[in-house]
Amino acid sequence: MAPSPPTTILFTHYGDDWIRGSERCLLDLLRYLDRSLFYPVLWCNSETMARAAAPLGIPVEVSPLPVLFSSRKPRFSIAAYCRLLRRGLDIVDKYGAKLIHANSGAPSQCLNIIARARHLPLISHLHSPYPLHQRLILGLHHASISVAPSHAVIEQLRGDGVPVECSRVINNGIDHTTLDQQRSFALRSALNIAEDDFVIATTASLIHRKGIDLIIRALNEVRNKKLPAQLVIIGEGPERQALEQLSDALALGPYVHFLGEQDEVSGLLRSGIDLFISAARQEAFGLVLAEASLAGLPLVAPAVGGIPEVVLHEQTGLLVPPEDIQALAASIVQLYADPELRMTLGKAGRHHVLQHFTVERNVAQFTRLYQRCLAQSGLSMAWHRHWRWRQISVKVCAQILALARRKVCALFKRAPAPLTTSTGMKGDVGGRQP
């Protein structure tokens, strides 16, 4: 008896024109998915993502993915949205897709319609938290199954009324075999860092949400205690100039090293780094923290979002309150003074990653999810199902009442001054902005 042909899955991705956390997670999933079971097709809005997927030997469709009511133009183009729906239906029909996997929240807005039109199950894979108005605009409550990398993200939807059986956590996985093969460098020599200096590293997009400004200020506190610490920043972003100015203003220029984007980050982390630190103001999972643990480094990170699911306090690293510069500095000083603790945390962290956050585990969990969705006809998107308005209506009404209350209060007293960070950098709200 001839084996059954693989089932076609349409993967959709919406994002900026780069390869970072959610893009890497999807590429790893596509790379290691069992091709005897599934035939993946990728539909994305990014040429960079399309080029990265090309070596995988899968069909790739690239087109704009306009989102209604988004911050990007066209903000409200019915014509563009209708063209998008037509394109999606054509792609589904062209490849005979039997299941749709949305790799971020934005595509769900059109895929809710496309999946219903073709009676296909829809998996909405959320890599970041979304504020309520975005959850409503994007239709995140209406997928057959919602998946998130941490409980911190999925609890938003469950709080909106999405049943537990229609939502689940699948932790991100890292390709530990490939990362372990990356070569190390003579980093200290290249950056003119003394062998007895304490080298701290962080990897992140240089945006307000990642809290690099807090790390720089914590470094200033540490150096004021006469600790010979230096900071290596791996990553690029729009806040780089502001962060460089902050370093110079604090007279930290010689001790803060901006390396920009790097291809072999895991190799760099094994190149004489003593400690990995994060000060993210918001984090859905913390992929870079898992990679730093894989490299055997102790961690310092804030207890926000999904980070406590990756960093085990006093077992694989130290968790600190969010936006607490003094706590960051104190943790650095503690680990500087205790090399044995650093070694213990680093070893435990690597073991924890290999037990819980491997790409093999991630792919196996998604494989089981795909098989369940394909086997249960009730998960196909029907027009009369997946609409959950009771809890959402309560939340919307509560927000409207809160806004009205603030407006009324503002009539009787002077409004407080707007909050800003000490660096003057503006924050990005919610998850990846559509």
Backbone hydrogen bonds, N-H to C=O, Kabsch-Sander energy under -0.5 kcal/mol:
donor,donor_aa,acceptor,acceptor_aa,energy
7,T,37,L,-2.7
9,I,39,Y,-1.9
10,L,99,L,-2.6
11,F,9,I,-0.7
11,F,41,V,-3.6
12,T,101,H,-2.7
13,H,43,W,-2.2
18,W,16,D,-2.3
20,R,18,W,-0.6
24,R,20,R,-2.9
25,C,21,G,-2.2
26,L,22,S,-2.0
27,L,23,E,-2.6
28,D,24,R,-2.4
29,L,25,C,-2.0
30,L,26,L,-2.8
31,R,27,L,-2.2
32,Y,28,D,-2.0
33,L,29,L,-1.1
35,R,33,L,-0.6
37,L,34,D,-1.3
38,F,34,D,-2.5
39,Y,7,T,-2.8
41,V,9,I,-2.3
42,L,59,P,-2.6
43,W,11,F,-3.0
44,C,61,E,-2.4
45,N,13,H,-1.1
50,A,46,S,-2.0
51,R,47,E,-2.4
52,A,48,T,-2.1
53,A,49,M,-1.7
54,A,50,A,-1.0
56,L,53,A,-1.7
57,G,54,A,-1.9
58,I,53,A,-0.6
61,E,42,L,-3.1
63,S,44,C,-2.0
69,F,75,R,-3.4
70,S,67,V,-1.2
70,S,75,R,-0.5
78,I,76,F,-0.6
81,Y,77,S,-2.2
82,C,78,I,-2.5
83,R,79,A,-2.1
84,L,80,A,-2.0
85,L,81,Y,-2.2
86,R,82,C,-2.3
87,R,83,R,-2.4
88,G,84,L,-2.6
89,L,85,L,-2.4
90,D,86,R,-2.2
91,I,87,R,-2.2
92,V,88,G,-2.4
93,D,89,L,-2.4
94,K,90,D,-2.7
95,Y,91,I,-2.0
96,G,92,V,-1.1
97,A,92,V,-1.6
98,K,8,T,-2.8
99,L,8,T,-0.8
100,I,121,P,-2.1
101,H,10,L,-3.0
102,A,100,I,-0.5
102,A,123,I,-3.2
103,N,12,T,-3.4
103,N,101,H,-0.7
104,S,102,A,-1.3
104,S,125,H,-0.6
108,S,105,G,-1.4
109,Q,106,A,-1.6
110,C,107,P,-0.8
111,L,107,P,-2.6
112,N,108,S,-2.1
113,I,110,C,-0.6
114,I,110,C,-2.2
115,A,111,L,-3.1
116,R,112,N,-1.3
117,A,113,I,-2.5
118,R,114,I,-1.6
119,H,115,A,-0.6
119,H,116,R,-0.7
120,L,115,A,-2.4
123,I,100,I,-2.8
124,S,122,L,-0.5
124,S,145,I,-2.5
125,H,102,A,-3.1
125,H,123,I,-0.7
126,L,124,S,-0.8
126,L,147,V,-3.0
127,H,125,H,-0.6
134,Q,131,P,-0.6
135,R,131,P,-2.2
136,L,132,L,-2.0
137,I,133,H,-2.5
138,L,134,Q,-2.6
139,G,136,L,-0.6
140,L,135,R,-2.1
141,H,135,R,-0.5
142,H,139,G,-1.5
144,S,122,L,-1.2
145,I,122,L,-1.8
146,S,166,C,-2.4
147,V,124,S,-2.9
148,A,168,R,-1.6
153,V,150,S,-0.7
154,I,150,S,-1.8
155,E,151,H,-2.2
156,Q,153,V,-1.2
157,L,153,V,-0.7
158,R,154,I,-2.0
159,G,155,E,-2.2
160,D,156,Q,-0.8
160,D,157,L,-0.6
161,G,158,R,-1.2
162,V,157,L,-2.2
166,C,163,P,-1.4
167,S,164,V,-1.7
168,R,146,S,-2.2
170,I,148,A,-2.3
170,I,168,R,-0.5
174,I,357,F,-2.2
176,H,174,I,-1.9
179,L,175,D,-2.4
180,D,176,H,-2.5
181,Q,177,T,-0.7
181,Q,178,T,-0.7
182,Q,179,L,-1.3
187,L,185,F,-1.8
190,A,186,A,-2.2
191,L,187,L,-2.1
192,N,188,R,-0.5
192,N,189,S,-0.8
193,I,188,R,-3.0
197,D,194,A,-1.4
198,F,228,P,-2.8
199,V,197,D,-0.7
200,I,198,F,-0.6
200,I,230,Q,-3.1
201,A,275,L,-2.6
202,T,232,V,-2.1
204,A,234,I,-2.1
206,L,236,E,-1.5
207,I,205,S,-2.2
210,K,207,I,-1.4
211,G,208,H,-1.8
212,I,207,I,-0.5
214,L,211,G,-0.6
215,I,211,G,-1.3
216,I,212,I,-2.2
217,R,213,D,-2.0
218,A,214,L,-2.2
219,L,215,I,-2.5
220,N,216,I,-1.8
221,E,217,R,-1.8
222,V,218,A,-2.3
223,R,219,L,-2.8
224,N,220,N,-1.8
225,K,221,E,-0.6
225,K,222,V,-1.1
226,K,223,R,-1.9
227,L,222,V,-1.5
229,A,227,L,-2.4
230,Q,198,F,-2.6
231,L,255,Y,-3.1
232,V,200,I,-3.0
233,I,231,L,-0.5
233,I,257,H,-3.2
234,I,202,T,-2.9
234,I,232,V,-0.6
235,G,233,I,-0.6
235,G,260,G,-1.3
239,E,206,L,-2.5
240,R,237,G,-1.6
243,L,239,E,-2.4
244,E,240,R,-2.6
245,Q,241,Q,-2.3
246,L,242,A,-2.1
247,S,243,L,-2.3
248,D,244,E,-2.2
249,A,245,Q,-2.5
250,L,246,L,-1.6
251,A,248,D,-1.6
252,L,247,S,-3.4
253,G,247,S,-0.6
255,Y,252,L,-2.0
256,V,252,L,-0.8
256,V,253,G,-0.9
257,H,231,L,-3.1
258,F,256,V,-0.6
259,L,233,I,-3.0
259,L,257,H,-0.7
260,G,233,I,-0.6
260,G,235,G,-0.5
265,V,263,D,-0.6
268,L,264,E,-1.7
269,L,265,V,-2.4
270,R,266,S,-0.8
270,R,267,G,-0.6
271,S,268,L,-1.9
274,D,199,V,-2.3
275,L,199,V,-1.4
276,F,298,P,-2.3
277,I,201,A,-2.6
278,S,300,V,-2.4
279,A,210,K,-0.8
281,R,209,R,-3.2
282,Q,209,R,-1.0
289,L,286,G,-0.6
290,A,286,G,-1.5
291,E,287,L,-2.1
292,A,288,V,-2.1
293,S,289,L,-2.2
294,L,290,A,-2.2
295,A,291,E,-1.5
296,G,293,S,-2.0
297,L,292,A,-2.1
299,L,316,T,-0.8
300,V,276,F,-1.7
301,A,318,L,-2.1
303,A,320,V,-2.4
304,V,302,P,-1.8
306,G,283,E,-2.5
307,I,304,V,-2.1
309,E,306,G,-1.5
310,V,306,G,-0.5
310,V,307,I,-2.0
311,V,307,I,-3.1
312,L,310,V,-0.6
313,H,311,V,-0.7
314,E,317,G,-3.1
315,Q,312,L,-2.4
315,Q,317,G,-0.5
316,T,312,L,-2.8
317,G,312,L,-1.3
318,L,299,L,-2.8
320,V,301,A,-2.0
324,D,321,P,-1.1
325,I,323,E,-0.8
328,L,324,D,-2.1
329,A,325,I,-2.5
330,A,326,Q,-2.6
331,S,327,A,-2.2
332,I,328,L,-2.0
333,V,329,A,-2.5
334,Q,330,A,-2.4
335,L,331,S,-2.3
336,Y,332,I,-2.3
337,A,333,V,-2.0
338,D,335,L,-0.5
342,R,338,D,-1.9
343,M,339,P,-2.2
344,T,340,E,-2.3
345,L,341,L,-2.8
346,G,342,R,-2.3
347,K,343,M,-2.3
348,A,344,T,-2.2
349,G,345,L,-2.4
350,R,346,G,-2.0
351,H,347,K,-1.9
352,H,348,A,-2.4
353,V,349,G,-2.2
354,L,350,R,-2.3
355,Q,351,H,-1.3
356,H,352,H,-1.9
357,F,353,V,-2.6
359,V,174,I,-1.9
362,N,358,T,-2.0
363,V,359,V,-2.8
364,A,360,E,-2.2
365,Q,361,R,-2.0
366,F,362,N,-2.0
367,T,363,V,-2.6
368,R,364,A,-2.0
369,L,365,Q,-1.9
370,Y,366,F,-2.9
371,Q,367,T,-2.3
372,R,368,R,-2.1
373,C,369,L,-2.6
374,L,370,Y,-2.4
375,A,371,Q,-1.6
376,Q,372,R,-1.8
377,S,375,A,-0.8
379,L,376,Q,-1.9
380,S,377,S,-1.6
381,M,120,L,-1.6
382,A,380,S,-0.7
385,R,382,A,-1.5
388,R,386,H,-0.7
389,W,387,W,-0.5
392,I,160,D,-0.6
393,S,389,W,-3.1
394,V,390,R,-1.8
395,K,391,Q,-2.1
396,V,392,I,-2.8
397,C,393,S,-2.6
398,A,394,V,-2.2
399,Q,395,K,-2.3
400,I,396,V,-2.4
401,L,397,C,-2.6
402,A,398,A,-2.4
403,L,399,Q,-2.4
404,A,400,I,-2.6
405,R,401,L,-2.5
406,R,402,A,-2.3
407,K,403,L,-2.3
408,V,404,A,-2.5
409,C,405,R,-2.8
410,A,406,R,-2.1
411,L,407,K,-0.9
411,L,408,V,-0.9
412,F,408,V,-0.6
412,F,409,C,-1.2
413,K,409,C,-1.0
421,T,425,M,-0.5
424,G,421,T,-1.5
